[in-house]
């Protein structure tokens, strides 16, 4: 078998093994769907009334989509940390398979989880009043950008899981950086309301870019009370969102593979 075909086969086998784990432990999938639903109803009805009502709900959903797929990187983090702790990585190292396939299979299976999460949230969004006002082609591009970001973040999760000594540390490490990254952004509010340094961080935050790209392609306007975003990232949000995801992949993929080689050689 050609190396490329063997790599694809090995990645598919690892992805299938990870998805079987979710089927056998369905509470893992519940975690990936219940949390975003809680955020939707919390922000849409508790905070939304004071932030713009129905129009805020349309503004909100693209940010919730982006935040959810970013948080799903925790599945990669905890999954790889668990495989390391249980010795599964050591077993895979003894097999005639590509080292990259182990990580690719993990990230692809978690991409499937993100697709399921998005599907659930789209249904929930329509219930609370969110609508796709743009074309089908634009909506498909928006979801493709969100899923590209999900794939990129899963590689960050893979790196985090590989450098974590235990599953417990991996769970904490995956949230320490994710919460500030998601909330110092325009996922839920206008970045223009933040004070100086935080506003700059929010304007260049990849989560802001992906959220803004989704809103632009879904044609979801901001509430009238929200100050319009300005600057190059806002004016070129679609291009910037794609560039951010590609940059994350360019850094995280080789770093995760290098760390995998280190831990697998011990």
C-alpha positions as CSV (number, residue, x, y, z in Angstrom):
1,X,0.0,0.0,0.0
2,X,1.2,3.5,-0.9
3,X,2.2,5.7,2.1
4,X,-0.5,8.2,1.4
5,X,-3.2,5.5,1.2
6,X,-1.9,3.9,4.4
7,X,-2.0,7.3,6.1
8,X,-5.6,7.8,5.1
9,X,-6.5,4.3,6.2
10,X,-4.8,4.6,9.5
11,X,-6.3,8.0,10.2
12,X,-9.8,6.6,9.4
13,X,-9.3,3.7,11.7
14,X,-8.2,5.9,14.6
15,X,-11.1,8.3,14.0
16,X,-13.5,5.3,13.9
17,X,-12.1,4.1,17.2
18,X,-12.7,7.5,18.8
19,X,-16.2,7.8,17.5
20,X,-17.0,4.3,18.8
21,X,-16.0,5.6,22.3
22,X,-18.6,8.3,22.0
23,X,-21.3,5.9,20.9
24,X,-20.5,3.6,23.9
25,X,-20.3,6.6,26.3
26,X,-23.0,8.9,25.0
27,X,-22.6,11.3,27.9
28,X,-19.6,12.6,26.0
29,X,-21.8,13.8,23.2
30,X,-24.3,15.2,25.7
31,X,-21.5,17.4,27.1
32,X,-20.8,18.7,23.6
33,X,-24.4,19.7,23.0
34,X,-25.9,20.7,26.4
35,X,-23.3,23.4,27.2
36,X,-23.8,25.4,24.0
37,X,-27.6,25.1,24.4
38,X,-27.3,26.6,27.9
39,X,-25.2,29.5,26.5
40,X,-27.8,30.1,23.8
41,X,-30.8,30.3,26.2
42,X,-28.7,32.1,28.9
43,X,-27.6,34.9,26.6
44,X,-30.7,35.0,24.3
45,X,-33.2,35.4,27.1
46,X,-31.5,36.5,30.3
47,X,-29.0,39.0,28.8
48,X,-30.6,39.4,25.4
49,X,-33.5,41.5,26.6
50,X,-31.2,44.3,27.7
51,X,-28.8,44.0,24.7
52,X,-31.2,44.1,21.8
53,X,-33.9,41.5,22.0
54,X,-34.6,39.6,18.8
55,X,-31.8,41.4,16.8
56,X,-29.3,40.4,19.5
57,X,-30.3,36.8,19.2
58,X,-29.4,36.9,15.5
59,X,-26.1,38.6,16.4
60,X,-25.4,36.0,19.1
61,X,-25.6,32.7,17.3
62,X,-22.5,33.1,15.1
63,X,-20.5,33.9,18.3
64,X,-22.0,30.8,20.0
65,X,-21.2,28.6,17.0
66,X,-17.6,29.8,17.1
67,X,-17.2,29.5,20.9
68,X,-18.6,26.0,20.9
69,X,-16.3,24.6,18.3
70,X,-13.4,26.2,20.1
71,X,-14.4,24.6,23.4
72,X,-14.7,21.3,21.6
73,X,-10.9,21.3,21.5
74,X,-11.2,20.0,25.0
75,X,-12.3,16.6,23.7
76,X,-9.0,16.3,21.8
77,X,-7.1,17.5,24.9
78,X,-8.7,15.1,27.3
79,X,-8.9,12.2,24.8
80,X,-5.1,12.3,24.1
81,X,-4.2,12.8,27.7
82,X,-6.3,9.8,28.6
83,X,-4.8,7.7,25.9
84,X,-1.3,8.6,27.2
85,X,-2.2,7.8,30.8
86,X,-3.8,4.4,29.8
87,X,-0.8,3.4,27.7
88,X,-2.8,3.4,24.4
89,X,-0.3,5.7,22.7
90,X,2.5,3.2,23.6
91,X,0.5,0.4,22.0
92,X,0.0,2.5,18.8
93,X,3.7,3.3,18.7
94,X,4.4,-0.4,18.3
95,X,2.2,-0.7,15.3
96,X,3.3,-0.1,11.7
97,X,1.3,3.1,11.3
98,X,2.0,6.8,10.7
99,X,2.5,8.8,13.9
100,X,0.6,11.7,12.2
101,X,-2.3,9.3,11.6
102,X,-2.9,9.0,15.4
103,X,-3.3,12.7,15.8
104,X,-5.2,13.2,12.5
105,X,-7.7,10.5,13.5
106,X,-8.2,12.2,16.9
107,X,-8.8,15.6,15.4
108,X,-11.0,14.3,12.6
109,X,-13.3,12.5,15.1
110,X,-13.6,15.6,17.1
111,X,-14.4,17.5,14.0
112,X,-17.4,15.2,13.6
113,X,-18.4,16.1,17.2
114,X,-18.3,19.8,16.2
115,X,-20.5,19.1,13.2
116,X,-23.1,17.4,15.4
117,X,-22.9,20.3,17.9
118,X,-23.4,22.8,15.1
119,X,-26.4,20.9,13.9
120,X,-28.0,20.9,17.3
121,X,-27.3,24.7,17.7
122,X,-28.8,25.5,14.3
123,X,-32.0,23.9,15.3
124,X,-31.9,25.7,18.7
125,X,-31.1,29.0,16.9
126,X,-34.2,28.7,14.8
127,X,-36.3,28.1,17.9
128,X,-35.0,31.3,19.5
129,X,-35.5,33.4,16.4
130,X,-32.1,33.2,14.6
131,X,-32.3,33.1,10.8
132,X,-30.0,32.7,7.8
133,X,-30.8,35.8,5.8
134,X,-28.0,35.3,3.2
135,X,-27.8,32.8,0.3
136,X,-27.3,29.1,0.8
137,X,-23.8,29.4,-0.7
138,X,-22.8,32.1,1.8
139,X,-24.2,30.1,4.6
140,X,-22.2,27.0,3.5
141,X,-19.1,29.2,3.4
142,X,-19.8,30.4,6.9
143,X,-20.1,26.9,8.3
144,X,-17.0,25.9,6.4
145,X,-15.0,28.7,8.0
146,X,-16.3,27.8,11.4
147,X,-15.4,24.1,10.9
148,X,-11.9,25.0,9.6
149,X,-11.5,27.0,12.9
150,X,-12.7,23.9,14.8
151,X,-10.2,21.7,13.1
152,X,-7.4,24.2,13.8
153,X,-8.4,24.5,17.5
154,X,-8.5,20.7,17.8
155,X,-4.7,20.7,17.0
156,X,-4.2,23.2,19.8
157,X,-6.1,20.8,22.0
158,X,-3.9,17.9,20.8
159,X,-0.8,19.8,21.8
160,X,-2.2,20.7,25.2
161,X,-3.2,17.1,25.8
162,X,0.2,15.8,24.9
163,X,2.1,18.1,27.2
164,X,-0.3,17.4,30.1
165,X,1.0,14.8,32.6
166,X,-2.5,13.7,33.7
167,X,-6.1,13.9,32.5
168,X,-7.0,16.2,35.4
169,X,-4.3,18.6,34.4
170,X,-5.5,18.4,30.8
171,X,-9.0,19.3,31.8
172,X,-7.9,22.4,33.6
173,X,-5.3,23.4,31.0
174,X,-7.9,23.3,28.3
175,X,-10.1,25.8,30.0
176,X,-7.5,28.2,31.5
177,X,-6.8,29.8,28.1
178,X,-10.1,29.1,26.4
179,X,-12.4,31.2,28.6
180,X,-10.5,34.5,28.3
181,X,-10.0,33.9,24.6
182,X,-13.7,33.5,24.0
183,X,-14.9,36.3,26.3
184,X,-12.4,38.9,25.2
185,X,-13.9,38.9,21.8
186,X,-17.0,40.1,20.0
187,X,-18.6,36.6,20.3
188,X,-21.3,38.1,22.6
189,X,-20.8,41.9,22.6
190,X,-19.3,44.6,20.5
191,X,-15.6,44.8,20.9
192,X,-15.9,48.6,20.8
193,X,-17.3,48.7,24.3
194,X,-14.1,47.2,25.8
195,X,-11.4,49.5,27.3
196,X,-8.2,50.2,25.3
197,X,-5.9,47.1,25.5
198,X,-8.8,44.7,25.7
199,X,-10.4,46.2,22.7
200,X,-7.3,45.7,20.7
201,X,-7.0,42.1,21.8
202,X,-10.7,41.5,20.9
203,X,-10.4,43.2,17.5
204,X,-7.6,40.8,16.5
205,X,-8.9,37.8,18.3
206,X,-9.5,34.8,15.9
207,X,-12.8,34.1,17.7
208,X,-13.9,37.7,16.8
209,X,-12.9,37.2,13.2
210,X,-14.7,33.8,12.8
211,X,-17.8,35.2,14.5
212,X,-17.8,38.3,12.4
213,X,-17.3,36.3,9.2
214,X,-20.3,34.1,10.2
215,X,-22.5,37.2,10.8
216,X,-21.5,38.7,7.5
217,X,-22.2,35.6,5.5
218,X,-25.5,34.8,7.4
219,X,-26.4,38.5,7.0
220,X,-27.1,38.9,10.8
221,X,-26.9,42.5,11.7
222,X,-25.8,43.9,15.0
223,X,-28.3,45.5,17.4
224,X,-28.6,49.3,16.8
225,X,-27.0,50.0,20.2
226,X,-23.8,48.2,19.2
227,X,-21.0,50.4,17.9
228,X,-19.9,49.1,14.5
229,X,-16.5,47.4,14.3
230,X,-13.7,49.2,12.6
231,X,-10.2,48.4,11.4
232,X,-8.6,45.9,9.0
233,X,-9.7,42.7,10.9
234,X,-13.4,43.9,10.8
235,X,-13.2,45.1,7.2
236,X,-11.6,41.8,6.0
237,X,-13.2,39.4,8.6
238,X,-13.7,36.5,6.1
239,X,-10.1,36.6,4.9
240,X,-8.7,37.2,8.4
241,X,-10.8,34.3,9.8
242,X,-9.3,31.9,7.2
243,X,-5.8,33.2,7.7
244,X,-6.1,32.8,11.5
245,X,-7.1,29.2,11.1
246,X,-4.4,28.4,8.6
247,X,-1.8,30.1,10.9
248,X,-2.9,28.1,13.9
249,X,-2.7,24.9,11.9
250,X,0.8,25.8,10.6
251,X,2.0,26.2,14.2
252,X,0.0,23.7,16.1
253,X,0.3,20.7,13.7
254,X,4.1,20.4,13.7
255,X,4.3,21.3,17.4
256,X,1.8,18.5,18.3
257,X,3.6,16.0,16.1
258,X,7.0,16.9,17.6
259,X,5.5,16.5,21.1
260,X,3.9,13.2,20.1
261,X,7.3,11.9,19.0
262,X,8.8,12.8,22.3
263,X,6.1,11.2,24.5
264,X,5.9,8.1,22.2
265,X,9.6,7.5,22.4
266,X,9.6,7.3,26.3
